Amino acid sequence: MSRGSETDSHRLSFYDVLEVSRTATLEEIRRSYQTLALRYHPDKRKAPERGEAVGDESADQFIRIDEAWKTLREERLRRIYDAEQMQQAEECFVNEILTEADFERDAEQGDMLLRTCRCGGYYILPEDVQPGESIYVSCDECSLIVQVNTAPQR
């Protein structure tokens, strides 16, 4: 695998890595994970078939598959992952413009900054937001997106 294709494989979403749709159920994700884990697990592999990854490439693929499974199997982690993926989308319709002050700290969820969406889902403010930065945050349940303007550093 060339360096370019290695980079491309790391850009794949966890859904693409597990070869499932974004609306897949936990059971569909589990079945796909088990199939792919058997195919790429270093201890389970026989001689590579024509066109398949070999050696370290196969191990890297297995690691990606395992990482995707560990994220998508847990509802909370999957919701955060989906929200982050939507935030990275280039085009979006902003439903509302907010500031950090509009979010509440939730100690139960690991001291995260949350705001309830009108659908009942949550807007989850990423922890690594730079002061003075404007970011887009999507609801973890629906397609609504808000713009969050953070306060500049003093």
N, CA, C and O atoms as a GROMACS GRO file, in nm:
protein
  616
    1MET      N    1   0.085  -0.117   0.000
    1MET     CA    2   0.000   0.000   0.000
    1MET      C    3   0.090   0.123   0.000
    1MET      O    4   0.186   0.129   0.076
    2SER      N    5   0.059   0.218  -0.084
    2SER     CA    6   0.140   0.340  -0.090
    2SER      C    7   0.102   0.432   0.024
    2SER      O    8  -0.001   0.414   0.089
    3ARG      N    9   0.186   0.530   0.048
    3ARG     CA   10   0.156   0.626   0.154
    3ARG      C   11   0.026   0.699   0.130
    3ARG      O   12  -0.049   0.725   0.224
    4GLY      N   13  -0.002   0.732   0.005
    4GLY     CA   14  -0.125   0.802  -0.028
    4GLY      C   15  -0.248   0.720   0.007
    4GLY      O   16  -0.344   0.773   0.064
    5SER      N   17  -0.246   0.591  -0.026
    5SER     CA   18  -0.362   0.508   0.006
    5SER      C   19  -0.371   0.481   0.156
    5SER      O   20  -0.480   0.460   0.209
    6GLU      N   21  -0.256   0.482   0.224
    6GLU     CA   22  -0.258   0.466   0.370
    6GLU      C   23  -0.329   0.586   0.432
    6GLU      O   24  -0.411   0.570   0.523
    7THR      N   25  -0.297   0.704   0.384
    7THR     CA   26  -0.363   0.825   0.433
    7THR      C   27  -0.512   0.819   0.402
    7THR      O   28  -0.594   0.857   0.486
    8ASP      N   29  -0.548   0.772   0.282
    8ASP     CA   30  -0.689   0.762   0.245
    8ASP      C   31  -0.763   0.668   0.339
    8ASP      O   32  -0.878   0.695   0.375
    9SER      N   33  -0.700   0.556   0.378
    9SER     CA   34  -0.768   0.462   0.466
    9SER      C   35  -0.795   0.523   0.603
    9SER      O   36  -0.892   0.487   0.668
   10HIS      N   37  -0.709   0.614   0.646
   10HIS     CA   38  -0.731   0.678   0.776
   10HIS      C   39  -0.838   0.786   0.768
   10HIS      O   40  -0.890   0.829   0.871
   11ARG      N   41  -0.872   0.830   0.648
   11ARG     CA   42  -0.979   0.929   0.631
   11ARG      C   43  -1.116   0.863   0.624
   11ARG      O   44  -1.217   0.932   0.636
   12LEU      N   45  -1.120   0.733   0.605
   12LEU     CA   46  -1.248   0.663   0.599
   12LEU      C   47  -1.320   0.678   0.732
   12LEU      O   48  -1.257   0.675   0.838
   13SER      N   49  -1.450   0.694   0.725
   13SER     CA   50  -1.526   0.698   0.850
   13SER      C   51  -1.527   0.559   0.912
   13SER      O   52  -1.498   0.460   0.845
   14PHE      N   53  -1.560   0.553   1.038
   14PHE     CA   54  -1.570   0.423   1.104
   14PHE      C   55  -1.677   0.337   1.039
   14PHE      O   56  -1.665   0.215   1.037
   15TYR      N   57  -1.781   0.400   0.984
   15TYR     CA   58  -1.885   0.325   0.914
   15TYR      C   59  -1.828   0.262   0.787
   15TYR      O   60  -1.859   0.148   0.754
   16ASP      N   61  -1.745   0.337   0.716
   16ASP     CA   62  -1.681   0.284   0.595
   16ASP      C   63  -1.585   0.171   0.630
   16ASP      O   64  -1.579   0.070   0.560
   17VAL      N   65  -1.510   0.188   0.737
   17VAL     CA   66  -1.415   0.084   0.780
   17VAL      C   67  -1.489  -0.046   0.809
   17VAL      O   68  -1.442  -0.154   0.772
   18LEU      N   69  -1.605  -0.036   0.875
   18LEU     CA   70  -1.683  -0.155   0.910
   18LEU      C   71  -1.781  -0.196   0.799
   18LEU      O   72  -1.855  -0.294   0.814
   19GLU      N   73  -1.780  -0.121   0.688
   19GLU     CA   74  -1.863  -0.152   0.573
   19GLU      C   75  -2.012  -0.161   0.608
   19GLU      O   76  -2.082  -0.254   0.567
   20VAL      N   77  -2.058  -0.061   0.685
   20VAL     CA   78  -2.200  -0.051   0.721
   20VAL      C   79  -2.248   0.091   0.693
   20VAL      O   80  -2.168   0.182   0.676
   21SER      N   81  -2.380   0.108   0.689
   21SER     CA   82  -2.436   0.241   0.669
   21SER      C   83  -2.436   0.318   0.801
   21SER      O   84  -2.422   0.258   0.908
   22ARG      N   85  -2.453   0.447   0.792
   22ARG     CA   86  -2.457   0.531   0.912
   22ARG      C   87  -2.582   0.503   0.997
   22ARG      O   88  -2.586   0.538   1.115
   23THR      N   89  -2.680   0.440   0.938
   23THR     CA   90  -2.804   0.409   1.010
   23THR      C   91  -2.806   0.263   1.056
   23THR      O   92  -2.910   0.214   1.101
   24ALA      N   93  -2.694   0.194   1.046
   24ALA     CA   94  -2.688   0.052   1.083
   24ALA      C   95  -2.720   0.033   1.230
   24ALA      O   96  -2.688   0.116   1.315
   25THR      N   97  -2.785  -0.078   1.259
   25THR     CA   98  -2.815  -0.114   1.398
   25THR      C   99  -2.689  -0.169   1.464
   25THR      O  100  -2.592  -0.202   1.396
   26LEU      N  101  -2.692  -0.178   1.595
   26LEU     CA  102  -2.579  -0.235   1.668
   26LEU      C  103  -2.552  -0.378   1.622
   26LEU      O  104  -2.436  -0.418   1.611
   27GLU      N  105  -2.656  -0.454   1.596
   27GLU     CA  106  -2.639  -0.593   1.551
   27GLU      C  107  -2.573  -0.599   1.414
   27GLU      O  108  -2.487  -0.685   1.391
   28GLU      N  109  -2.609  -0.511   1.322
   28GLU     CA  110  -2.546  -0.507   1.190
   28GLU      C  111  -2.398  -0.469   1.202
   28GLU      O  112  -2.312  -0.526   1.134
   29ILE      N  113  -2.370  -0.374   1.289
   29ILE     CA  114  -2.231  -0.332   1.312
   29ILE      C  115  -2.152  -0.448   1.372
   29ILE      O  116  -2.038  -0.473   1.332
   30ARG      N  117  -2.210  -0.518   1.468
   30ARG     CA  118  -2.143  -0.631   1.534
   30ARG      C  119  -2.111  -0.741   1.432
   30ARG      O  120  -1.999  -0.794   1.431
   31ARG      N  121  -2.208  -0.777   1.348
   31ARG     CA  122  -2.184  -0.882   1.248
   31ARG      C  123  -2.072  -0.844   1.152
   31ARG      O  124  -1.985  -0.926   1.120
   32SER      N  125  -2.074  -0.720   1.106
   32SER     CA  126  -1.971  -0.675   1.013
   32SER      C  127  -1.834  -0.675   1.082
   32SER      O  128  -1.735  -0.718   1.023
   33TYR      N  129  -1.830  -0.628   1.206
   33TYR     CA  130  -1.705  -0.628   1.282
   33TYR      C  131  -1.649  -0.769   1.293
   33TYR      O  132  -1.531  -0.792   1.268
   34GLN      N  133  -1.734  -0.865   1.330
   34GLN     CA  134  -1.686  -1.002   1.348
   34GLN      C  135  -1.632  -1.060   1.218
   34GLN      O  136  -1.530  -1.128   1.218
   35THR      N  137  -1.701  -1.033   1.108
   35THR     CA  138  -1.655  -1.081   0.978
   35THR      C  139  -1.521  -1.021   0.940
   35THR      O  140  -1.429  -1.091   0.899
   36LEU      N  141  -1.510  -0.889   0.955
   36LEU     CA  142  -1.386  -0.820   0.918
   36LEU      C  143  -1.272  -0.853   1.014
   36LEU      O  144  -1.157  -0.866   0.972
   37ALA      N  145  -1.303  -0.868   1.143
   37ALA     CA  146  -1.200  -0.902   1.240
   37ALA      C  147  -1.139  -1.039   1.208
   37ALA      O  148  -1.018  -1.057   1.219
   38LEU      N  149  -1.224  -1.134   1.170
   38LEU     CA  150  -1.171  -1.265   1.132
   38LEU      C  151  -1.087  -1.257   1.005
   38LEU      O  152  -0.986  -1.326   0.992
   39ARG      N  153  -1.129  -1.173   0.913
   39ARG     CA  154  -1.056  -1.160   0.786
   39ARG      C  155  -0.920  -1.095   0.805
   39ARG      O  156  -0.823  -1.134   0.739
   40TYR      N  157  -0.909  -0.996   0.895
   40TYR     CA  158  -0.786  -0.919   0.907
   40TYR      C  159  -0.704  -0.946   1.033
   40TYR      O  160  -0.593  -0.895   1.045
   41HIS      N  161  -0.756  -1.026   1.126
   41HIS     CA  162  -0.683  -1.051   1.250
   41HIS      C  163  -0.550  -1.121   1.217
   41HIS      O  164  -0.550  -1.221   1.146
   42PRO      N  165  -0.439  -1.068   1.268
   42PRO     CA  166  -0.308  -1.125   1.235
   42PRO      C  167  -0.294  -1.273   1.270
   42PRO      O  168  -0.225  -1.347   1.200
   43ASP      N  169  -0.357  -1.318   1.376
   43ASP     CA  170  -0.346  -1.459   1.418
   43ASP      C  171  -0.436  -1.551   1.336
   43ASP      O  172  -0.414  -1.672   1.334
   44LYS      N  173  -0.536  -1.498   1.270
   44LYS     CA  174  -0.632  -1.578   1.196
   44LYS      C  175  -0.601  -1.585   1.047
   44LYS      O  176  -0.659  -1.666   0.974
   45ARG      N  177  -0.509  -1.501   1.001
   45ARG     CA  178  -0.482  -1.492   0.857
   45ARG      C  179  -0.395  -1.606   0.808
   45ARG      O  180  -0.298  -1.647   0.873
   46LYS      N  181  -0.433  -1.656   0.692
   46LYS     CA  182  -0.350  -1.754   0.622
   46LYS      C  183  -0.271  -1.675   0.519
   46LYS      O  184  -0.258  -1.553   0.532
   47ALA      N  185  -0.219  -1.740   0.420
   47ALA     CA  186  -0.150  -1.669   0.313
   47ALA      C  187  -0.247  -1.572   0.248
   47ALA      O  188  -0.362  -1.608   0.223
   48PRO      N  189  -0.203  -1.450   0.220
   48PRO     CA  190  -0.294  -1.352   0.162
   48PRO      C  191  -0.343  -1.394   0.024
   48PRO      O  192  -0.268  -1.449  -0.057
   49GLU      N  193  -0.471  -1.366   0.001
   49GLU     CA  194  -0.527  -1.393  -0.130
   49GLU      C  195  -0.485  -1.281  -0.225
   49GLU      O  196  -0.439  -1.176  -0.182
   50ARG      N  197  -0.500  -1.306  -0.350
   50ARG     CA  198  -0.459  -1.208  -0.451
   50ARG      C  199  -0.531  -1.076  -0.428
   50ARG      O  200  -0.653  -1.072  -0.413
   51GLY      N  201  -0.453  -0.968  -0.424
   51GLY     CA  202  -0.510  -0.835  -0.408
   51GLY      C  203  -0.537  -0.794  -0.264
   51GLY      O  204  -0.583  -0.682  -0.241
   52GLU      N  205  -0.510  -0.880  -0.168
   52GLU     CA  206  -0.535  -0.845  -0.029
   52GLU      C  207  -0.411  -0.783   0.035
   52GLU      O  208  -0.299  -0.802  -0.012
   53ALA      N  209  -0.434  -0.710   0.142
   53ALA     CA  210  -0.324  -0.648   0.216
   53ALA      C  211  -0.239  -0.756   0.282
   53ALA      O  212  -0.288  -0.864   0.314
   54VAL      N  213  -0.111  -0.725   0.302
   54VAL     CA  214  -0.021  -0.822   0.365
   54VAL      C  215   0.050  -0.756   0.482
   54VAL      O  216   0.058  -0.634   0.492
   55GLY      N  217   0.102  -0.840   0.573
   55GLY     CA  218   0.188  -0.796   0.681
   55GLY      C  219   0.132  -0.682   0.765
   55GLY      O  220   0.021  -0.690   0.817
   56ASP      N  221   0.213  -0.575   0.777
   56ASP     CA  222   0.176  -0.461   0.860
   56ASP      C  223   0.049  -0.393   0.811
   56ASP      O  224  -0.027  -0.339   0.891
   57GLU      N  225   0.025  -0.396   0.681
   57GLU     CA  226  -0.096  -0.333   0.627
   57GLU      C  227  -0.220  -0.403   0.680
   57GLU      O  228  -0.319  -0.338   0.714
   58SER      N  229  -0.215  -0.535   0.687
   58SER     CA  230  -0.326  -0.612   0.741
   58SER      C  231  -0.345  -0.581   0.890
   58SER      O  232  -0.458  -0.566   0.937
   59ALA      N  233  -0.236  -0.572   0.963
   59ALA     CA  234  -0.243  -0.540   1.106
   59ALA      C  235  -0.300  -0.399   1.126
   59ALA      O  236  -0.380  -0.377   1.216
   60ASP      N  237  -0.257  -0.305   1.041
   60ASP     CA  238  -0.311  -0.169   1.049
   60ASP      C  239  -0.461  -0.168   1.022
   60ASP      O  240  -0.537  -0.098   1.090
   61GLN      N  241  -0.504  -0.247   0.924
   61GLN     CA  242  -0.647  -0.255   0.892
   61GLN      C  243  -0.723  -0.313   1.011
   61GLN      O  244  -0.831  -0.265   1.044
   62PHE      N  245  -0.667  -0.416   1.074
   62PHE     CA  246  -0.732  -0.475   1.190
   62PHE      C  247  -0.745  -0.373   1.304
   62PHE      O  248  -0.848  -0.366   1.370
   63ILE      N  249  -0.641  -0.296   1.325
   63ILE     CA  250  -0.644  -0.193   1.431
   63ILE      C  251  -0.754  -0.092   1.402
   63ILE      O  252  -0.828  -0.053   1.493
   64ARG      N  253  -0.767  -0.048   1.277
   64ARG     CA  254  -0.873   0.046   1.237
   64ARG      C  255  -1.012  -0.015   1.260
   64ARG      O  256  -1.102   0.052   1.310
   65ILE      N  257  -1.027  -0.142   1.224
   65ILE     CA  258  -1.155  -0.212   1.243
   65ILE      C  259  -1.189  -0.217   1.391
   65ILE      O  260  -1.303  -0.193   1.430
   66ASP      N  261  -1.090  -0.250   1.473
   66ASP     CA  262  -1.112  -0.260   1.618
   66ASP      C  263  -1.148  -0.124   1.678
   66ASP      O  264  -1.236  -0.113   1.762
   67GLU      N  265  -1.077  -0.019   1.633
   67GLU     CA  266  -1.105   0.117   1.680
   67GLU      C  267  -1.248   0.159   1.642
   67GLU      O  268  -1.319   0.219   1.723
   68ALA      N  269  -1.288   0.128   1.521
   68ALA     CA  270  -1.423   0.162   1.476
   68ALA      C  271  -1.527   0.089   1.560
   68ALA      O  272  -1.626   0.149   1.602
   69TRP      N  273  -1.505  -0.039   1.586
   69TRP     CA  274  -1.598  -0.117   1.666
   69TRP      C  275  -1.610  -0.062   1.808
   69TRP      O  276  -1.721  -0.049   1.861
   70LYS      N  277  -1.497  -0.030   1.869
   70LYS     CA  278  -1.499   0.019   2.006
   70LYS      C  279  -1.572   0.152   2.019
   70LYS      O  280  -1.627   0.182   2.125
   71THR      N  281  -1.574   0.230   1.913
   71THR     CA  282  -1.646   0.357   1.915
   71THR      C  283  -1.794   0.338   1.885
   71THR      O  284  -1.879   0.390   1.956
   72LEU      N  285  -1.825   0.264   1.781
   72LEU     CA  286  -1.964   0.253   1.735
   72LEU      C  287  -2.050   0.158   1.820
   72LEU      O  288  -2.172   0.163   1.811
   73ARG      N  289  -1.987   0.073   1.902
   73ARG     CA  290  -2.067  -0.020   1.982
   73ARG      C  291  -2.129   0.047   2.104
   73ARG      O  292  -2.230  -0.001   2.157
   74GLU      N  293  -2.071   0.158   2.148
   74GLU     CA  294  -2.124   0.229   2.265
   74GLU      C  295  -2.206   0.348   2.219
   74GLU      O  296  -2.155   0.434   2.146
   75GLU      N  297  -2.330   0.355   2.260
   75GLU     CA  298  -2.422   0.459   2.212
   75GLU      C  299  -2.367   0.600   2.235
   75GLU      O  300  -2.374   0.684   2.145
   76ARG      N  301  -2.315   0.626   2.352
   76ARG     CA  302  -2.264   0.761   2.382
   76ARG      C  303  -2.146   0.797   2.292
   76ARG      O  304  -2.141   0.907   2.238
   77LEU      N  305  -2.052   0.705   2.276
   77LEU     CA  306  -1.936   0.731   2.191
   77LEU      C  307  -1.977   0.746   2.045
   77LEU      O  308  -1.921   0.828   1.971
   78ARG      N  309  -2.075   0.666   2.004
   78ARG     CA  310  -2.124   0.676   1.866
   78ARG      C  311  -2.190   0.812   1.842
   78ARG      O  312  -2.169   0.873   1.737
   79ARG      N  313  -2.267   0.859   1.936
   79ARG     CA  314  -2.333   0.989   1.921
   79ARG      C  315  -2.230   1.102   1.913
   79ARG      O  316  -2.244   1.193   1.832
   80ILE      N  317  -2.128   1.094   1.995
   80ILE     CA  318  -2.021   1.196   1.991
   80ILE      C  319  -1.948   1.188   1.857
   80ILE      O  320  -1.921   1.290   1.794
   81TYR      N  321  -1.916   1.067   1.814
   81TYR     CA  322  -1.847   1.049   1.686
   81TYR      C  323  -1.931   1.105   1.571
   81TYR      O  324  -1.879   1.176   1.484
   82ASP      N  325  -2.060   1.073   1.570
   82ASP     CA  326  -2.148   1.123   1.464
   82ASP      C  327  -2.154   1.276   1.464
   82ASP      O  328  -2.152   1.339   1.358
   83ALA      N  329  -2.161   1.334   1.583
   83ALA     CA  330  -2.165   1.480   1.593
   83ALA      C  331  -2.035   1.542   1.540
   83ALA      O  332  -2.039   1.643   1.470
   84GLU      N  333  -1.922   1.481   1.572
   84GLU     CA  334  -1.793   1.532   1.522
   84GLU      C  335  -1.784   1.518   1.371
   84GLU      O  336  -1.731   1.607   1.304
   85GLN      N  337  -1.836   1.409   1.317
   85GLN     CA  338  -1.834   1.390   1.172
   85GLN      C  339  -1.920   1.494   1.101
   85GLN      O  340  -1.881   1.547   0.997
   86MET      N  341  -2.035   1.523   1.157
   86MET     CA  342  -2.122   1.624   1.096
   86MET      C  343  -2.057   1.762   1.105
   86MET      O  344  -2.072   1.844   1.014
   87GLN      N  345  -1.985   1.787   1.213
   87GLN     CA  346  -1.918   1.916   1.230
   87GLN      C  347  -1.813   1.937   1.122
   87GLN      O  348  -1.789   2.050   1.081
   88GLN      N  349  -1.751   1.830   1.077
   88GLN     CA  350  -1.645   1.840   0.976
   88GLN      C  351  -1.701   1.856   0.835
   88GLN      O  352  -1.626   1.882   0.741
   89ALA      N  353  -1.832   1.841   0.819
   89ALA     CA  354  -1.893   1.859   0.687
   89ALA      C  355  -1.873   2.004   0.643
   89ALA      O  356  -1.883   2.096   0.723
   90GLU      N  357  -1.845   2.022   0.515
   90GLU     CA  358  -1.812   2.155   0.466
   90GLU      C  359  -1.933   2.247   0.454
   90GLU      O  360  -1.922   2.365   0.486
   91GLU      N  361  -2.045   2.196   0.411
   91GLU     CA  362  -2.164   2.279   0.393
   91GLU      C  363  -2.266   2.245   0.501
   91GLU      O  364  -2.290   2.128   0.531
   92CYS      N  365  -2.326   2.347   0.557
   92CYS     CA  366  -2.429   2.322   0.656
   92CYS      C  367  -2.520   2.444   0.669
   92CYS      O  368  -2.480   2.556   0.639
   93PHE      N  369  -2.640   2.420   0.713
   93PHE     CA  370  -2.736   2.525   0.741
   93PHE      C  371  -2.734   2.547   0.891
   93PHE      O  372  -2.762   2.455   0.969
   94VAL      N  373  -2.701   2.668   0.932
   94VAL     CA  374  -2.692   2.699   1.074
   94VAL      C  375  -2.830   2.733   1.127
   94VAL      O  376  -2.896   2.825   1.079
   95ASN      N  377  -2.873   2.658   1.226
   95ASN     CA  378  -3.004   2.677   1.286
   95ASN      C  379  -3.005   2.791   1.386
   95ASN      O  380  -3.105   2.860   1.402
   96GLU      N  381  -2.893   2.811   1.455
   96GLU     CA  382  -2.887   2.910   1.563
   96GLU      C  383  -2.741   2.947   1.588
   96GLU      O  384  -2.651   2.865   1.565
   97ILE      N  385  -2.716   3.069   1.634
   97ILE     CA  386  -2.581   3.111   1.670
   97ILE      C  387  -2.576   3.125   1.822
   97ILE      O  388  -2.656   3.197   1.881
   98LEU      N  389  -2.480   3.056   1.884
   98LEU     CA  390  -2.469   3.050   2.029
   98LEU      C  391  -2.330   3.090   2.074
   98LEU      O  392  -2.239   3.110   1.993
   99THR      N  393  -2.314   3.102   2.206
   99THR     CA  394  -2.183   3.122   2.267
   99THR      C  395  -2.160   3.010   2.368
   99THR      O  396  -2.252   2.934   2.398
  100GLU      N  397  -2.039   3.000   2.419
  100GLU     CA  398  -2.010   2.898   2.520
  100GLU      C  399  -2.102   2.911   2.641
  100GLU      O  400  -2.135   2.812   2.705
  101ALA      N  401  -2.142   3.034   2.673
  101ALA     CA  402  -2.228   3.058   2.789
  101ALA      C  403  -2.365   2.992   2.774
  101ALA      O  404  -2.434   2.970   2.873
  102ASP      N  405  -2.403   2.959   2.651
  102ASP     CA  406  -2.532   2.894   2.628
  102ASP      C  407  -2.528   2.744   2.657
  102ASP      O  408  -2.632   2.677   2.650
  103PHE      N  409  -2.411   2.691   2.689
  103PHE     CA  410  -2.395   2.548   2.718
  103PHE      C  411  -2.383   2.526   2.867
  103PHE      O  412  -2.337   2.614   2.940
  104GLU      N  413  -2.426   2.408   2.913
  104GLU     CA  414  -2.417   2.372   3.054
  104GLU      C  415  -2.315   2.260   3.072
  104GLU      O  416  -2.305   2.171   2.988
  105ARG      N  417  -2.240   2.266   3.179
  105ARG     CA  418  -2.142   2.161   3.209
  105ARG      C  419  -2.214   2.043   3.272
  105ARG      O  420  -2.292   2.060   3.366
  106ASP      N  421  -2.189   1.924   3.220
  106ASP     CA  422  -2.254   1.803   3.268
  106ASP      C  423  -2.150   1.709   3.328
  106ASP      O  424  -2.078   1.641   3.256
  107ALA      N  425  -2.142   1.708   3.461
  107ALA     CA  426  -2.043   1.626   3.531
  107ALA      C  427  -2.067   1.477   3.509
  107ALA      O  428  -1.971   1.399   3.510
  108GLU      N  429  -2.192   1.436   3.488
  108GLU     CA  430  -2.223   1.294   3.466
  108GLU      C  431  -2.164   1.243   3.336
  108GLU      O  432  -2.132   1.125   3.325
  109GLN      N  433  -2.148   1.330   3.238
  109GLN     CA  434  -2.096   1.291   3.107
  109GLN      C  435  -1.948   1.325   3.093
  109GLN      O  436  -1.900   1.348   2.982
  110GLY      N  437  -1.876   1.328   3.201
  110GLY     CA  438  -1.733   1.355   3.195
  110GLY      C  439  -1.702   1.503   3.184
  110GLY      O  440  -1.605   1.541   3.119
  111ASP      N  441  -1.784   1.586   3.249
  111ASP     CA  442  -1.760   1.730   3.253
  111ASP      C  443  -1.768   1.794   3.113
  111ASP      O  444  -1.693   1.888   3.083
  112MET      N  445  -1.857   1.744   3.030
  112MET     CA  446  -1.874   1.796   2.894
  112MET      C  447  -1.967   1.916   2.895
  112MET      O  448  -2.051   1.931   2.984
  113LEU      N  449  -1.951   2.003   2.794
  113LEU     CA  450  -2.042   2.116   2.775
  113LEU      C  451  -2.151   2.073   2.679
  113LEU      O  452  -2.124   2.036   2.565
  114LEU      N  453  -2.276   2.076   2.726
  114LEU     CA  454  -2.391   2.030   2.648
  114LEU      C  455  -2.497   2.138   2.638
  114LEU      O  456  -2.508   2.226   2.723
  115ARG      N  457  -2.575   2.129   2.532
  115ARG     CA  458  -2.695   2.211   2.518
  115ARG      C  459  -2.801   2.122   2.458
  115ARG      O  460  -2.775   2.049   2.362
  116THR      N  461  -2.921   2.126   2.513
  116THR     CA  462  -3.029   2.043   2.463
  116THR      C  463  -3.086   2.102   2.334
  116THR      O  464  -3.113   2.222   2.326
  117CYS      N  465  -3.102   2.016   2.236
  117CYS     CA  466  -3.163   2.054   2.108
  117CYS      C  467  -3.314   2.045   2.123
  117CYS      O  468  -3.365   1.982   2.215
  118ARG      N  469  -3.386   2.108   2.033
  118ARG     CA  470  -3.532   2.102   2.041
  118ARG      C  471  -3.588   1.963   2.017
  118ARG      O  472  -3.703   1.936   2.052
  119CYS      N  473  -3.507   1.871   1.957
  119CYS     CA  474  -3.552   1.734   1.935
  119CYS      C  475  -3.532   1.647   2.059
  119CYS      O  476  -3.582   1.535   2.065
  120GLY      N  477  -3.459   1.699   2.159
  120GLY     CA  478  -3.429   1.622   2.280
  120GLY      C  479  -3.287   1.569   2.280
  120GLY      O  480  -3.241   1.519   2.383
  121GLY      N  481  -3.218   1.578   2.167
  121GLY     CA  482  -3.078   1.537   2.160
  121GLY      C  483  -2.989   1.644   2.220
  121GLY      O  484  -3.037   1.735   2.287
  122TYR      N  485  -2.859   1.632   2.196
  122TYR     CA  486  -2.764   1.727   2.254
  122TYR      C  487  -2.667   1.782   2.152
  122TYR      O  488  -2.625   1.712   2.059
  123TYR      N  489  -2.633   1.907   2.171
  123TYR     CA  490  -2.519   1.967   2.104
  123TYR      C  491  -2.404   1.950   2.203
  123TYR      O  492  -2.415   1.992   2.318
  124ILE      N  493  -2.296   1.889   2.161
  124ILE     CA  494  -2.183   1.861   2.249
  124ILE      C  495  -2.066   1.945   2.203
  124ILE      O  496  -2.015   1.927   2.092
  125LEU      N  497  -2.023   2.037   2.287
  125LEU     CA  498  -1.912   2.126   2.252
  125LEU      C  499  -1.780   2.052   2.270
  125LEU      O  500  -1.751   2.003   2.379
  126PRO      N  501  -1.699   2.042   2.163
  126PRO     CA  502  -1.570   1.972   2.175
  126PRO      C  503  -1.480   2.041   2.277
  126PRO      O  504  -1.489   2.162   2.297
  127GLU      N  505  -1.394   1.964   2.341
  127GLU     CA  506  -1.307   2.017   2.445
  127GLU      C  507  -1.191   2.098   2.389
  127GLU      O  508  -1.136   2.184   2.459
  128ASP      N  509  -1.154   2.074   2.264
  128ASP     CA  510  -1.034   2.137   2.208
  128ASP      C  511  -1.064   2.264   2.127
  128ASP      O  512  -0.990   2.296   2.034
  129VAL      N  513  -1.169   2.335   2.162
  129VAL     CA  514  -1.204   2.458   2.091
  129VAL      C  515  -1.109   2.569   2.133
  129VAL      O  516  -1.085   2.592   2.251
  130GLN      N  517  -1.054   2.638   2.034
  130GLN     CA  518  -0.962   2.748   2.060
  130GLN      C  519  -1.038   2.876   2.094
  130GLN      O  520  -1.145   2.900   2.037
  131PRO      N  521  -0.988   2.957   2.186
  131PRO     CA  522  -1.054   3.084   2.218
  131PRO      C  523  -1.065   3.172   2.093
  131PRO      O  524  -0.972   3.182   2.014
  132GLY      N  525  -1.181   3.237   2.078
  132GLY     CA  526  -1.205   3.324   1.966
  132GLY      C  527  -1.244   3.252   1.838
  132GLY      O  528  -1.261   3.316   1.734
  133GLU      N  529  -1.257   3.121   1.844
  133GLU     CA  530  -1.289   3.041   1.726
  133GLU      C  531  -1.441   3.024   1.713
  133GLU      O  532  -1.512   3.015   1.813
  134SER      N  533  -1.490   3.021   1.590
  134SER     CA  534  -1.629   2.987   1.562
  134SER      C  535  -1.631   2.847   1.506
  134SER      O  536  -1.558   2.816   1.411
  135ILE      N  537  -1.715   2.761   1.564
  135ILE     CA  538  -1.725   2.623   1.516
  135ILE      C  539  -1.871   2.588   1.493
  135ILE      O  540  -1.962   2.654   1.544
  136TYR      N  541  -1.892   2.483   1.417
  136TYR     CA  542  -2.026   2.430   1.393
  136TYR      C  543  -2.040   2.301   1.474
  136TYR      O  544  -1.952   2.215   1.472
  137VAL      N  545  -2.152   2.290   1.544
  137VAL     CA  546  -2.178   2.173   1.626
  137VAL      C  547  -2.314   2.117   1.584
  137VAL      O  548  -2.414   2.190   1.580
  138SER      N  549  -2.316   1.989   1.553
  138SER     CA  550  -2.442   1.926   1.513
  138SER      C  551  -2.504   1.852   1.631
  138SER      O  552  -2.435   1.807   1.722
  139CYS      N  553  -2.635   1.842   1.626
  139CYS     CA  554  -2.708   1.766   1.727
  139CYS      C  555  -2.674   1.619   1.709
  139CYS      O  556  -2.656   1.572   1.597
  140ASP      N  557  -2.665   1.547   1.819
  140ASP     CA  558  -2.632   1.406   1.810
  140ASP      C  559  -2.753   1.319   1.775
  140ASP      O  560  -2.739   1.198   1.758
  141GLU      N  561  -2.871   1.380   1.763
  141GLU     CA  562  -2.992   1.304   1.732
  141GLU      C  563  -3.054   1.343   1.598
  141GLU      O  564  -3.109   1.257   1.529
  142CYS      N  565  -3.048   1.470   1.562
  142CYS     CA  566  -3.114   1.515   1.439
  142CYS      C  567  -3.012   1.588   1.351
  142CYS      O  568  -2.892   1.584   1.378
  143SER      N  569  -3.060   1.654   1.249
  143SER     CA  570  -2.970   1.717   1.153
  143SER      C  571  -2.946   1.866   1.180
  143SER      O  572  -2.881   1.932   1.100
  144LEU      N  573  -2.997   1.919   1.291
  144LEU     CA  574  -2.978   2.061   1.320
  144LEU      C  575  -2.834   2.091   1.358
  144LEU      O  576  -2.767   2.012   1.426
  145ILE      N  577  -2.787   2.207   1.314
  145ILE     CA  578  -2.650   2.251   1.340
  145ILE      C  579  -2.653   2.392   1.397
  145ILE      O  580  -2.729   2.477   1.351
  146VAL      N  581  -2.570   2.417   1.498
  146VAL     CA  582  -2.556   2.552   1.554
  146VAL      C  583  -2.413   2.600   1.534
  146VAL      O  584  -2.319   2.521   1.526
  147GLN      N  585  -2.399   2.730   1.526
  147GLN     CA  586  -2.267   2.791   1.523
  147GLN      C  587  -2.238   2.837   1.664
  147GLN      O  588  -2.323   2.900   1.727
  148VAL      N  589  -2.119   2.806   1.714
  148VAL     CA  590  -2.080   2.847   1.849
  148VAL      C  591  -1.961   2.940   1.837
  148VAL      O  592  -1.855   2.903   1.785
  149ASN      N  593  -1.979   3.062   1.884
  149ASN     CA  594  -1.871   3.161   1.885
  149ASN      C  595  -1.809   3.160   2.025
  149ASN      O  596  -1.875   3.193   2.123
  150THR      N  597  -1.683   3.122   2.033
  150THR     CA  598  -1.616   3.117   2.163
  150THR      C  599  -1.556   3.254   2.196
  150THR      O  600  -1.522   3.332   2.107
  151ALA      N  601  -1.546   3.280   2.323
  151ALA     CA  602  -1.491   3.409   2.368
  151ALA      C  603  -1.342   3.415   2.338
  151ALA      O  604  -1.272   3.315   2.354
  152PRO      N  605  -1.292   3.532   2.294
  152PRO     CA  606  -1.148   3.544   2.270
  152PRO      C  607  -1.073   3.537   2.402
  152PRO      O  608  -1.126   3.574   2.507
  153GLN      N  609  -0.949   3.490   2.395
  153GLN     CA  610  -0.867   3.478   2.515
  153GLN      C  611  -0.825   3.618   2.560
  153GLN      O  612  -0.792   3.703   2.478
  154ARG      N  613  -0.827   3.639   2.689
  154ARG     CA  614  -0.791   3.771   2.742
  154ARG      C  615  -0.653   3.771   2.796
  154ARG      O  616  -0.606   3.874   2.845
   0.00000   0.00000   0.00000
